[in-house]
Amino acid sequence: MGDVNGETPQQKLPGPARYLATLLMLLGWLPLWAKMLGYPFLPSIEWIATSELPGGAVGLIVAAGFLWLIYKSKYRIRGSETKRLVVIFAAPLYSFYGYYTGKNIVVFAVPMILALIAGKQVELPFTVADAKRHGTSRCRSPIELQDISFLFNSLCRVSDEFRQELHPGGHVFVSGKGTNLGVYVEGLRSEN
């Protein structure tokens, strides 16, 4: 219902919803921050296979929650009606972001946090997809791994001598602090 001037009264989002959305975004970005800060983490292949369905479900729930927050906050958007429409029509992008945030929480953030809390020195096997690429300015001399999300499937700055030992379909063993769910990359060993 509008007031005398024809404006819609502002509806405040519930505090817990704002805090939950912020916490989910922070947890969803944790794997990216760790990688950017030089602490790459790889979830185990078994964990990825096990968490695929629950991760997708959590992703859908988070995406729906983001859409709900957009719907609830449509009256809080200051500016013209055009600006409100732009925000509302951008909702599919927010839901896409919400899906991957939720999925990252289950597939990456949960094993990362467990590795920090209860981790010990472990060694996990991974399958090599490609070890011959030149890489990019952000990831020089990479080893690409199979069955891992595209943002996290590269191990960077690996020596050329070590990369020459590897071939697609072969295995590399990643060691570091972690659990059977995943490992913070500290060292590499080839299967040979």
Secondary structure, 3 states (H helix, E strand, C coil): CCCCCCCCCCCCCCHHHHHHHHHHHHHHHHHHHHHHCCCCEEECHHHHHHHHHHHHHHHHHHHHHHHHHHHHHCCCCCCCHHHHHHHHHCHHHHHHHHHHHHHHHHHHHHHHHHHHHHCEEEEEEEEEEECCCCECCCCECCEEECCCCCCCCEECCCCHHHHHCCCCCCEEEEEEEEECCEEECCEEEECC
